Amino acid sequence: MTGIRLTAPAPGWSIDADVVVVGSGVAGLTTALRCAAAGLATVVVTKARLDAGSTRWAQGGIAAALGEGDTPEQHLADTLVAGVGLCDESAVRALVTDGPGAVRRLMETGARFDTADDGSVALTREGGHHRRRIVHAGGDATGAEVSRALVEAVRAAALHTIENALVLDLLTDAEGRTAGVTLHVMGEGQHDGVGAVNAPAVVLATGGMGQVFSATTNPSVSTADGVALALRAGAEVSDLEFVQFHPTVLFLGAGSEGQQPLVSEAVRGEGAHLVDASGTRFMLGQHELAELAPRDIVAKGITRQMQLNGTDHMYLDGRHFGAEMWEHRFPTILAACRSHGIDPVTEPIPVAPAAHYASGGVRTDLRGRTTVPGLYACGEVACTGVHGANRLASNSLLEGLVFAERIADGIVADRPRAGEAVGPVGAPVPLQAPETRLTVQRAMTRGAGVLRSAESLAAAADELEELRLATREAGAAETKPAVPGVEAWEATNLLLVARVLVAAARAREETRGCHWREDRPERDDADWRRHLVVRLDPEDGLVLRRTDTEAFGPVDAPGAADCAATSTTHPTPEEP
């Protein structure tokens, strides 16, 4: 049972369900549709509109072994290479084996993908893939099409949906089992203000945490709410130090903050080249796939060249595509570039890395179960073991599809029974002022961005700790605290997750995948072919432990594969 919760009013209303799904991207809506089709009373809670999450921003596509000559084994091999020794092979095998069928079922739901001249599904190639296996829609608008199809299916099925709702904390019963969630709805009528959805099964599908950094491809709603809720509920999170920085994000000028336009990896997959200001292709010789190397390698290559040249961006040159290809294959990217005064048809695109995807998250087994009974996680909020130290391009939408179906099938088979909710209980967390969000983002970008070191991470940790202590001291002095509200709750979630990320990054004293330590430039398989698992203890604060690479399932017996003693860090019992 959790002993930590957000400061919030008591619920003023409640509804009952069998399953509550928090999030409306590919993971959340696939889970909800499958549960509802099996006759379970299902409620979908989403932070903004049904189609406003990260899924609709996905440009590249969905990876699956659908092409002639391709096989799940080849897809598995590419995924394991990208994950740099930290993938759970059983999870990857589930992904690539179930993937083709999951994509076909998505098509049956109504998703329309681009086709080749013979009517077959068109396939492209992205970084880290040795085959053309990426299905796409609208050229570079795959996420928008997936979101459209699923949202239409949810509305056709008349699922109970609650929009503009920020999830707050987990409800539990007397035995510590999940009993629902509390949430705050920004609306009018029956569901307004703080309320509760009572359900014995809660599925977190809240997306990413890109807003923990200053510049990100993630929408403004991606404030790590699901990971923060899970931590307060006592669930384990894993691999949070592995944040993938997308190498080619449209560079809008020094100091640009917030959501930045993505230039899909598919542009490089179709033959665009990375060049410096002189036109030199600097990725040649750095990897056998050059510009199509896994994302961590390309991001590092761009960053190194920026350092070498003393510049803050590089260029992506696709001028040889011609106007017709840009207009038909990449219309979304073309429009975004032109809206910022750049024409890819006639000039190279200025690009720089930005925070993109969290390879880690809430630790689950192959059925999406977390270490809290009745709590599931799916999609980017989860750490299934699929991505390891670095996600392979276009595996994210596939992971959402495959593990959503696995979660739904498990819930339908188990038919969990509701217990009477007695939580959240425990001391409320003092809320951060809304302006803390910007301070956290800048501290994280300076200290825990693409390049990290013991010195930079220590500086970030100190800044984050100062924020936490200042809030505690303000509350003790009975000065006016931050008033409960969406911006304060988001800032509080961001601070908690930032502190966990930094703690894990400081502990991992090596360079692996998208975790790049300047002071520890080598990969260390002897000591660090391990996962860092973190939980939030009401008495001991952040508790870190290391586990073997095969430690992801089942979660019914967490800790069975521990290989290092538990260590703790600084927070006080009442304030994580």
Backbone torsions as a table, in degrees:
resi	resn	phi	psi	omega
1	MET	NA	134.0	-176.5
2	THR	-68.5	142.9	174.2
3	GLY	-113.2	12.0	-177.4
4	ILE	-134.5	135.9	179.7
5	ARG	-151.2	163.5	174.5
6	LEU	-73.9	148.3	171.4
7	THR	-70.0	120.1	-177.1
8	ALA	-161.3	152.4	174.5
9	PRO	-62.4	158.1	175.4
10	ALA	-66.3	148.2	179.4
11	PRO	-57.8	133.3	179.7
12	GLY	-98.5	-5.9	178.4
13	TRP	-155.4	163.2	177.8
14	SER	-154.3	154.2	172.5
15	ILE	-134.6	158.5	-177.6
16	ASP	-111.3	147.2	178.5
17	ALA	-155.8	169.4	171.6
18	ASP	-85.1	-36.8	-177.2
19	VAL	-139.6	135.8	169.4
20	VAL	-119.2	125.6	179.5
21	VAL	-106.6	123.3	-177.4
22	VAL	-103.2	103.4	-178.2
23	GLY	126.7	147.3	-174.3
24	SER	-130.6	31.5	171.6
25	GLY	-87.5	-162.5	-177.4
26	VAL	-59.8	-38.7	-178.4
27	ALA	-69.1	-48.7	-176.0
28	GLY	-66.2	-47.7	-175.9
29	LEU	-72.0	-33.2	175.4
30	THR	-64.2	-42.8	177.1
31	THR	-61.5	-47.9	-176.2
32	ALA	-62.5	-44.8	-179.4
33	LEU	-62.5	-40.7	-177.8
34	ARG	-70.9	-39.3	177.0
35	CYS	-65.6	-44.5	-179.1
36	ALA	-64.2	-38.8	179.6
37	ALA	-63.1	-24.8	179.0
38	ALA	-88.4	4.0	175.7
39	GLY	93.8	7.3	178.6
40	LEU	-83.8	137.6	175.3
41	ALA	-69.5	112.2	-170.2
42	THR	-120.4	132.5	177.1
43	VAL	-118.3	132.8	175.8
44	VAL	-106.0	124.0	177.7
45	VAL	-111.8	129.3	-180.0
46	THR	-137.9	147.6	-168.7
47	LYS	-70.8	-31.4	178.7
48	ALA	-129.3	-129.2	173.5
49	ARG	-80.5	165.7	-179.2
50	LEU	-58.8	-31.3	-174.5
51	ASP	-106.1	20.8	-171.2
52	ALA	-100.3	4.8	-177.5
53	GLY	-85.2	-163.6	-174.3
54	SER	-71.8	-26.9	-175.0
55	THR	-55.9	-43.9	-174.8
56	ARG	-68.8	-13.8	178.9
57	TRP	-89.1	-8.8	-178.5
58	ALA	-67.5	124.5	-176.2
59	GLN	-97.8	-46.8	-167.0
60	GLY	-61.5	-64.4	-179.0
61	GLY	153.1	-156.4	-178.1
62	ILE	-125.9	125.9	-179.2
63	ALA	-86.8	130.4	174.7
64	ALA	-163.3	148.9	-178.0
65	ALA	-79.7	79.7	-177.6
66	LEU	-110.2	-15.0	-175.0
67	GLY	-85.4	159.1	178.1
68	GLU	-61.2	128.9	179.2
69	GLY	87.8	-12.8	178.8
70	ASP	-87.6	153.0	179.8
71	THR	-142.0	157.6	174.0
72	PRO	-56.8	-33.2	179.5
73	GLU	-63.7	-39.3	177.9
74	GLN	-68.0	-39.3	176.7
75	HIS	-64.0	-41.5	177.3
76	LEU	-60.1	-45.1	-177.8
77	ALA	-61.2	-43.7	179.3
78	ASP	-64.6	-38.4	-180.0
79	THR	-66.6	-42.3	179.7
80	LEU	-64.7	-38.5	177.7
81	VAL	-62.9	-45.9	-179.1
82	ALA	-63.2	-34.0	-177.4
83	GLY	-77.5	-4.0	171.2
84	VAL	52.2	49.2	172.4
85	GLY	85.2	-0.7	-177.2
86	LEU	-112.5	3.5	176.0
87	CYS	-71.9	145.6	168.8
88	ASP	-85.6	109.7	-172.7
89	GLU	-60.0	-33.6	179.2
90	SER	-65.7	-36.7	177.2
91	ALA	-68.8	-41.6	178.4
92	VAL	-64.5	-40.8	179.8
93	ARG	-63.0	-38.9	175.9
94	ALA	-62.3	-41.8	-178.9
95	LEU	-61.3	-52.2	-172.9
96	VAL	-76.6	-26.8	179.0
97	THR	-77.3	-45.2	-179.9
98	ASP	-79.7	-17.1	-171.6
99	GLY	-57.9	-52.7	-178.4
100	PRO	-56.2	-42.7	178.4
101	GLY	-65.3	-38.9	179.7
102	ALA	-64.3	-38.8	177.7
103	VAL	-66.2	-41.0	178.4
104	ARG	-64.3	-37.0	177.4
105	ARG	-68.0	-34.0	175.0
106	LEU	-63.0	-38.9	176.8
107	MET	-64.7	-38.7	177.0
108	GLU	-65.4	-29.3	177.2
109	THR	-69.8	-22.5	177.1
110	GLY	132.7	-1.6	179.3
111	ALA	-71.0	131.7	-177.7
112	ARG	-111.2	111.9	-179.0
113	PHE	-98.4	157.4	179.3
114	ASP	-62.9	146.7	-178.0
115	THR	-121.7	157.0	176.2
116	ALA	-83.5	177.4	-177.3
117	ASP	-60.6	-30.2	-179.3
118	ASP	-86.5	4.7	178.1
119	GLY	91.8	-9.2	177.8
120	SER	-75.5	163.9	179.2
121	VAL	-66.5	129.5	179.0
122	ALA	-73.8	138.0	-178.9
123	LEU	-122.8	138.2	175.3
124	THR	-121.9	-178.3	-176.6
125	ARG	-126.8	145.7	177.4
126	GLU	-133.5	176.8	-174.6
127	GLY	-56.8	134.7	177.6
128	GLY	88.2	-11.6	179.6
129	HIS	-96.0	134.3	176.3
130	HIS	-93.7	0.5	178.2
131	ARG	-131.7	157.0	169.4
132	ARG	-80.4	103.9	-176.2
133	ARG	-139.2	18.2	-177.5
134	ILE	-101.4	113.8	173.0
135	VAL	-81.7	146.3	-176.9
136	HIS	-145.1	167.2	-177.9
137	ALA	-139.1	142.8	178.3
138	GLY	59.2	28.7	-176.9
139	GLY	78.3	-76.1	-177.9
140	ASP	-131.6	32.9	-177.6
141	ALA	-126.9	41.6	-175.8
142	THR	-61.2	-47.4	-178.3
143	GLY	-59.8	-40.4	179.5
144	ALA	-62.3	-39.5	178.9
145	GLU	-69.9	-43.0	177.4
146	VAL	-60.3	-46.1	179.3
147	SER	-61.4	-44.8	179.5
148	ARG	-57.3	-48.7	-177.1
149	ALA	-62.4	-43.8	-177.8
150	LEU	-71.4	-39.9	178.2
151	VAL	-63.1	-42.7	177.9
152	GLU	-62.5	-38.6	179.1
153	ALA	-66.4	-39.6	178.3
154	VAL	-63.9	-43.1	179.5
155	ARG	-68.3	-37.3	177.9
156	ALA	-65.5	-33.6	179.1
157	ALA	-82.5	-4.6	178.7
158	ALA	57.2	41.5	176.3
159	LEU	-68.1	146.9	176.1
160	HIS	-73.3	116.7	-179.9
161	THR	-121.9	142.7	176.0
162	ILE	-122.8	108.3	-179.0
163	GLU	-92.8	168.1	179.1
164	ASN	54.2	43.0	-175.2
165	ALA	-125.1	122.3	175.3
166	LEU	-94.6	120.1	176.4
167	VAL	-69.9	141.1	-177.1
168	LEU	-107.7	-69.3	-175.4
169	ASP	-144.8	165.5	179.4
170	LEU	-83.6	139.1	169.4
171	LEU	-94.1	141.6	177.9
172	THR	-130.4	161.6	175.4
173	ASP	-96.1	-173.5	-174.7
174	ALA	-64.7	-21.4	179.6
175	GLU	-94.6	3.5	179.2
176	GLY	85.6	9.7	178.9
177	ARG	-87.8	150.9	-180.0
178	THR	-56.2	136.1	179.0
179	ALA	-133.3	9.8	178.5
180	GLY	134.1	-164.4	-179.9
181	VAL	-139.8	154.4	166.3
182	THR	-98.4	152.8	-177.0
183	LEU	-155.4	159.8	177.3
184	HIS	-118.2	124.8	-177.6
185	VAL	-106.8	128.1	177.4
186	MET	-97.3	80.9	-177.3
187	GLY	-160.6	-160.3	-179.9
188	GLU	-129.1	160.2	174.6
189	GLY	93.3	-145.7	-171.6
190	GLN	-61.6	-43.4	-178.2
191	HIS	-104.2	87.5	-179.6
192	ASP	-139.1	139.2	-178.8
193	GLY	76.0	-161.8	-177.4
194	VAL	-78.7	130.3	178.3
195	GLY	-145.0	-165.7	-178.3
196	ALA	-144.7	144.9	167.7
197	VAL	-112.8	114.5	-179.4
198	ASN	-87.9	120.7	-179.1
199	ALA	-159.4	141.5	-179.9
200	PRO	-77.9	-10.1	177.3
201	ALA	-128.7	123.6	177.9
202	VAL	-119.7	126.0	179.4
203	VAL	-112.1	114.1	175.5
204	LEU	-84.3	120.9	175.9
205	ALA	-138.7	49.8	-168.6
206	THR	-86.3	0.0	176.7
207	GLY	83.3	-152.4	-167.4
208	GLY	-94.5	-167.4	-176.4
209	MET	-135.9	28.9	-175.7
210	GLY	-59.2	-25.8	-178.4
211	GLN	-71.5	0.6	173.2
212	VAL	-74.0	-13.1	177.1
213	PHE	-112.7	161.0	-177.0
214	SER	-67.3	-45.2	-178.3
215	ALA	-116.1	126.4	-175.2
216	THR	-152.5	157.6	171.9
217	THR	-84.7	-8.8	-176.3
218	ASN	-75.9	148.0	175.4
219	PRO	-68.0	166.9	-174.8
220	SER	-62.9	-19.9	-178.2
221	VAL	-80.7	-6.8	-175.3
222	SER	-84.8	73.7	-173.6
223	THR	-112.1	29.3	171.5
224	ALA	63.4	27.4	-176.1
225	ASP	-63.0	-38.8	-178.6
226	GLY	-68.9	-42.6	178.2
227	VAL	-64.0	-42.0	179.7
228	ALA	-63.3	-44.7	177.2
229	LEU	-58.7	-46.3	-178.4
230	ALA	-62.0	-41.5	178.0
231	LEU	-61.0	-46.8	-179.9
232	ARG	-64.1	-28.7	-179.8
233	ALA	-79.9	-5.4	179.1
234	GLY	94.6	5.8	179.2
235	ALA	-75.7	157.3	176.8
236	GLU	-88.2	143.1	170.2
237	VAL	-118.2	155.2	-175.7
238	SER	-141.4	148.1	171.3
239	ASP	62.1	31.4	-175.9
240	LEU	-69.7	-16.9	178.8
241	GLU	-71.7	-16.1	-176.0
242	PHE	-91.9	83.7	176.4
243	VAL	-101.5	121.3	-178.8
244	GLN	-83.1	125.7	174.8
245	PHE	-98.1	117.5	-179.8
246	HIS	-67.0	128.7	-173.3
247	PRO	-69.5	-29.7	-173.8
248	THR	-118.4	85.8	174.1
249	VAL	-112.4	137.1	-177.5
250	LEU	-57.2	120.7	-178.2
251	PHE	-81.0	117.9	-175.8
252	LEU	-102.4	6.6	179.7
253	GLY	117.5	155.0	-179.9
254	ALA	-58.5	135.2	177.2
255	GLY	85.7	2.7	178.8
256	SER	-65.3	135.6	-177.1
257	GLU	-131.3	163.2	-179.8
258	GLY	89.3	-162.2	-178.2
259	GLN	-70.6	129.2	-178.4
260	GLN	-112.9	148.3	-178.7
261	PRO	-68.4	132.7	179.9
262	LEU	-86.4	140.3	170.2
263	VAL	-111.1	100.9	-168.3
264	SER	-51.1	148.2	174.1
265	GLU	-60.6	-23.6	179.4
266	ALA	-62.9	-24.4	176.2
267	VAL	-63.4	-43.6	174.8
268	ARG	-69.7	-32.9	178.0
269	GLY	-62.0	-28.6	178.8
270	GLU	-91.0	0.0	171.7
271	GLY	117.3	8.8	175.7
272	ALA	-71.8	150.8	-175.5
273	HIS	-113.5	144.3	171.7
274	LEU	-87.9	129.0	-178.2
275	VAL	-138.4	160.0	172.5
276	ASP	-92.5	-173.0	-174.5
277	ALA	-62.4	-23.8	179.8
278	SER	-88.0	-3.8	-179.9
279	GLY	90.7	8.8	-178.2
280	THR	-80.7	130.3	176.3
281	ARG	-79.4	98.5	-172.1
282	PHE	-82.8	-11.2	178.5
283	MET	-82.5	-13.8	177.0
284	LEU	-63.0	130.0	-179.9
285	GLY	89.6	-12.8	178.8
286	GLN	-87.1	-23.3	-179.0
287	HIS	-160.6	151.7	-179.1
288	GLU	-60.1	-27.7	-178.4
289	LEU	-96.6	1.3	179.3
290	ALA	50.3	-119.7	-177.7
291	GLU	-64.4	-15.8	-179.4
292	LEU	-99.9	17.5	172.5
293	ALA	-65.1	162.5	175.0
294	PRO	-53.6	154.6	-168.9
295	ARG	-60.4	-36.3	-179.6
296	ASP	-63.1	-37.5	-179.5
297	ILE	-69.7	-40.4	179.1
298	VAL	-68.5	-41.7	178.8
299	ALA	-61.6	-41.6	178.1
300	LYS	-66.2	-40.6	179.2
301	GLY	-61.7	-42.7	177.8
302	ILE	-64.4	-45.5	-178.2
303	THR	-63.1	-42.6	177.9
304	ARG	-60.3	-43.1	-178.6
305	GLN	-68.0	-34.4	175.4
306	MET	-63.1	-43.3	177.9
307	GLN	-63.7	-44.3	-178.6
308	LEU	-62.4	-40.0	-176.9
309	ASN	-90.3	-8.7	-178.0
310	GLY	67.7	35.8	-179.0
311	THR	-121.9	170.5	-179.4
312	ASP	-110.7	11.4	175.0
313	HIS	-163.3	163.2	171.7
314	MET	-118.1	-164.9	-177.4
315	TYR	-134.5	147.8	173.1
316	LEU	-113.5	117.6	-172.1
317	ASP	-105.4	110.1	176.8
318	GLY	-124.1	27.1	-177.8
319	ARG	-63.1	-29.6	-179.3
320	HIS	-71.1	-9.2	176.0
321	PHE	-63.8	-39.3	-173.3
322	GLY	85.9	161.4	-174.4
323	ALA	-62.5	-40.7	-175.1
324	GLU	-62.5	-43.4	-179.8
325	MET	-66.3	-43.7	177.6
326	TRP	-57.9	-43.6	-175.2
327	GLU	-70.9	-31.5	-176.1
328	HIS	-99.9	-33.5	-178.3
329	ARG	-90.9	-34.6	-175.8
330	PHE	-131.6	54.8	-176.8
331	PRO	-65.4	-35.4	-178.9
332	THR	-66.8	-45.8	180.0
333	ILE	-66.6	-41.3	178.8
334	LEU	-58.5	-46.0	-179.5
335	ALA	-65.0	-40.1	-179.8
336	ALA	-64.0	-44.5	179.9
337	CYS	-62.9	-46.8	-178.8
338	ARG	-64.0	-32.1	178.5
339	SER	-66.8	-18.9	177.7
340	HIS	-106.6	17.0	173.3
341	GLY	82.1	18.9	-179.2
342	ILE	-121.3	130.1	179.0
343	ASP	-111.9	102.5	-177.4
344	PRO	-61.9	-18.0	179.3
345	VAL	-68.6	-31.5	-173.4
346	THR	-119.4	-7.4	-178.0
347	GLU	-148.7	151.1	175.9
348	PRO	-64.8	153.2	-178.9
349	ILE	-93.3	125.2	174.7
350	PRO	-70.4	129.1	-177.0
351	VAL	-136.0	156.1	174.7
352	ALA	-155.2	154.2	178.6
353	PRO	-67.0	149.1	173.8
354	ALA	-148.2	154.0	-178.9
355	ALA	-56.4	132.6	-171.3
356	HIS	-130.8	-52.1	-169.8
357	TYR	-146.0	137.9	177.2
358	ALA	-93.2	111.2	177.3
359	SER	-72.9	-25.3	177.0
360	GLY	-97.4	179.9	-179.6
361	GLY	164.4	-151.1	-178.8
362	VAL	-72.7	124.6	-172.9
363	ARG	-70.9	128.9	-178.9
364	THR	-133.4	168.7	170.6
365	ASP	-98.7	-167.1	-174.9
366	LEU	-73.8	-6.1	174.3
367	ARG	-108.9	11.5	176.5
368	GLY	78.7	10.2	-179.1
369	ARG	-80.3	136.7	175.6
370	THR	-93.0	-174.5	179.5
371	THR	-82.9	2.6	172.3
372	VAL	-106.3	120.0	-177.3
373	PRO	-56.2	128.7	178.6
374	GLY	90.1	-7.9	178.9
375	LEU	-103.9	126.7	-179.7
376	TYR	-118.9	159.9	176.0
377	ALA	-141.6	143.1	-174.6
378	CYS	-149.8	145.6	179.4
379	GLY	84.3	-152.8	-173.0
380	GLU	-65.3	-25.4	178.7
381	VAL	-68.9	-18.6	-174.6
382	ALA	-97.0	158.1	168.3
383	CYS	-121.9	95.5	-178.5
384	THR	-85.5	-14.9	-172.9
385	GLY	97.9	-3.1	-178.5
386	VAL	-67.0	-43.9	-167.8
387	HIS	-88.8	-21.3	-177.8
388	GLY	59.6	-132.0	-176.2
389	ALA	-89.0	-1.5	-177.0
390	ASN	-169.7	120.9	-178.7
391	ARG	-70.9	134.5	171.9
392	LEU	-75.0	138.2	-176.6
393	ALA	-49.9	135.7	175.0
394	SER	64.8	15.5	170.4
395	ASN	-83.7	-11.5	-173.0
396	SER	-72.2	-49.3	178.0
397	LEU	-62.9	-36.6	178.0
398	LEU	-63.6	-43.9	178.1
399	GLU	-58.7	-43.2	178.2
400	GLY	-58.4	-44.0	179.4
401	LEU	-64.8	-52.6	-172.6
402	VAL	-64.7	-48.5	-175.5
403	PHE	-78.2	-22.8	171.9
404	ALA	-63.4	-44.1	178.1
405	GLU	-64.2	-38.9	179.1
406	ARG	-65.7	-42.1	178.6
407	ILE	-63.0	-48.7	-178.1
408	ALA	-60.4	-43.8	179.8
409	ASP	-62.6	-37.8	178.2
410	GLY	-66.6	-42.3	179.1
411	ILE	-64.8	-43.0	-180.0
412	VAL	-62.7	-40.4	-179.7
413	ALA	-69.2	-38.7	-176.1
414	ASP	-81.2	-29.7	-176.3
415	ARG	43.9	64.0	-177.4
416	PRO	-60.0	145.8	180.0
417	ARG	-99.7	145.8	-178.0
418	ALA	-79.4	136.4	168.3
419	GLY	-107.2	164.1	-179.2
420	GLU	-73.7	128.2	-176.9
421	ALA	-70.2	132.7	175.5
422	VAL	-124.4	-0.2	-178.5
423	GLY	-128.2	176.5	9.7
424	PRO	-71.8	146.3	179.5
425	VAL	-126.8	175.3	176.8
426	GLY	98.4	-178.1	-175.2
427	ALA	-71.8	134.5	177.1
428	PRO	-74.5	143.5	177.7
429	VAL	-77.5	127.6	174.0
430	PRO	-58.8	133.7	-175.5
431	LEU	-81.7	146.3	174.0
432	GLN	-80.5	148.8	172.4
433	ALA	-67.1	147.4	-177.9
434	PRO	-52.8	-35.4	-178.0
435	GLU	-68.5	-12.5	176.3
436	THR	-60.5	-30.1	-178.7
437	ARG	-52.9	-47.9	-178.2
438	LEU	-66.6	-37.5	178.7
439	THR	-64.5	-43.1	177.6
440	VAL	-61.7	-47.1	-177.3
441	GLN	-60.0	-44.3	-178.0
442	ARG	-70.1	-38.1	177.2
443	ALA	-63.6	-39.7	-179.8
444	MET	-69.5	-39.6	179.5
445	THR	-65.5	-40.1	178.8
446	ARG	-68.7	-42.7	-168.8
447	GLY	-103.8	-21.5	-173.3
448	ALA	-134.3	30.1	-179.1
449	GLY	-83.0	-145.5	-178.8
450	VAL	-57.9	-44.5	178.6
451	LEU	-102.6	130.0	-178.7
452	ARG	-132.0	157.5	174.7
453	SER	-154.0	168.3	176.9
454	ALA	-57.8	-40.1	-178.4
455	GLU	-67.8	-46.5	-177.4
456	SER	-68.4	-38.7	179.6
457	LEU	-68.8	-36.9	176.5
458	ALA	-63.8	-40.3	178.6
459	ALA	-63.7	-42.2	177.9
460	ALA	-63.6	-43.3	179.3
461	ALA	-60.5	-40.7	179.4
462	ASP	-64.4	-43.2	179.2
463	GLU	-62.5	-43.5	-179.2
464	LEU	-66.7	-38.3	178.7
465	GLU	-67.0	-37.3	177.2
466	GLU	-61.2	-39.8	177.6
467	LEU	-62.7	-45.3	-179.3
468	ARG	-63.9	-45.7	-178.9
469	LEU	-66.9	-37.3	179.4
470	ALA	-62.7	-38.7	178.3
471	THR	-66.9	-42.1	179.1
472	ARG	-63.3	-44.4	-178.4
473	GLU	-67.2	-35.2	177.8
474	ALA	-64.3	-39.6	178.6
475	GLY	-68.0	-38.9	179.8
476	ALA	-65.7	-32.7	179.7
477	ALA	-81.8	-0.4	179.6
478	GLU	58.7	31.3	168.7
479	THR	-77.2	170.0	-174.8
480	LYS	-67.4	114.5	-179.7
481	PRO	-79.5	171.2	174.8
482	ALA	-61.7	134.3	-179.9
483	VAL	-78.4	136.5	177.5
484	PRO	-53.0	134.1	-179.0
485	GLY	177.4	164.5	-173.0
486	VAL	-56.4	-46.8	-176.4
487	GLU	-65.1	-37.2	177.9
488	ALA	-70.5	-41.2	177.6
489	TRP	-63.2	-42.7	179.3
490	GLU	-62.7	-44.8	-179.9
491	ALA	-61.7	-37.8	179.0
492	THR	-66.6	-42.3	176.4
493	ASN	-62.3	-44.2	-179.0
494	LEU	-62.4	-41.7	-179.8
495	LEU	-63.6	-44.4	179.5
496	LEU	-60.2	-49.8	-176.6
497	VAL	-68.4	-36.3	176.4
498	ALA	-60.4	-41.8	-179.2
499	ARG	-65.8	-38.2	177.7
500	VAL	-67.3	-43.3	179.8
501	LEU	-59.4	-47.1	-179.0
502	VAL	-65.0	-40.4	178.7
503	ALA	-60.6	-42.5	179.0
504	ALA	-68.1	-40.6	-179.5
505	ALA	-66.1	-35.1	176.7
506	ARG	-68.9	-36.4	-177.4
507	ALA	-71.3	-34.7	-177.0
508	ARG	-82.6	97.2	-174.4
509	GLU	-93.3	63.8	177.2
510	GLU	-162.2	172.8	170.0
511	THR	-109.0	126.2	-179.6
512	ARG	-153.4	129.4	177.3
513	GLY	56.3	-129.3	-177.1
514	CYS	-88.5	8.7	172.7
515	HIS	-100.8	107.0	-172.5
516	TRP	-116.6	106.5	177.5
517	ARG	-97.9	113.4	178.8
518	GLU	-61.4	-34.3	-178.3
519	ASP	-85.0	-9.9	177.3
520	ARG	-133.6	69.8	-168.5
521	PRO	-73.2	-12.4	-175.8
522	GLU	-99.0	149.9	171.9
523	ARG	-77.1	137.7	-175.2
524	ASP	-124.7	89.9	-178.6
525	ASP	-72.1	-26.0	-178.0
526	ALA	-64.7	-44.7	-176.7
527	ASP	-104.6	-22.4	-167.3
528	TRP	-125.7	18.3	168.6
529	ARG	-83.6	62.0	-172.2
530	ARG	-141.4	158.8	172.2
531	HIS	-97.8	144.0	171.0
532	LEU	-98.6	116.6	-178.6
533	VAL	-108.5	133.3	-177.0
534	VAL	-126.9	139.4	169.4
535	ARG	-134.1	160.1	-178.0
536	LEU	-106.0	113.7	-178.2
537	ASP	-100.7	131.5	-178.6
538	PRO	-58.4	-26.5	-177.9
539	GLU	-101.4	-36.3	-172.9
540	ASP	-103.6	-3.8	-179.2
541	GLY	78.3	-141.9	-179.6
542	LEU	-76.5	123.1	179.3
543	VAL	-112.4	119.4	-179.2
544	LEU	-107.4	141.2	171.2
545	ARG	-144.4	158.1	178.1
546	ARG	-105.9	140.5	179.1
547	THR	-129.2	160.0	175.1
548	ASP	-65.2	166.3	-178.8
549	THR	-70.7	-13.7	179.6
550	GLU	-104.2	26.5	-170.9
551	ALA	-93.9	14.6	-172.4
552	PHE	-85.9	-14.6	-178.4
553	GLY	-157.1	156.8	-9.5
554	PRO	-78.6	159.8	-177.6
555	VAL	-84.1	0.0	178.8
556	ASP	-62.5	-23.7	179.9
557	ALA	-128.5	65.1	-177.2
558	PRO	-61.8	145.3	176.1
559	GLY	92.2	-2.1	-177.1
560	ALA	-64.0	-26.2	-177.3
561	ALA	-108.9	24.4	179.0
562	ASP	-57.6	141.9	177.5
563	CYS	-130.5	8.9	178.6
564	ALA	-150.2	153.9	-179.4
565	ALA	-70.3	152.0	177.2
566	THR	-67.6	141.5	173.3
567	SER	-130.4	155.2	-177.3
568	THR	-125.8	162.6	176.0
569	THR	-124.5	-169.5	-156.2
570	HIS	-76.3	-16.6	-167.2
571	PRO	-61.2	155.1	176.2
572	THR	-81.9	160.7	-174.9
573	PRO	-57.1	-43.8	-174.0
574	GLU	-84.4	-8.4	-176.9
575	GLU	-135.9	102.8	-176.9
576	PRO	-66.4	NA	NA
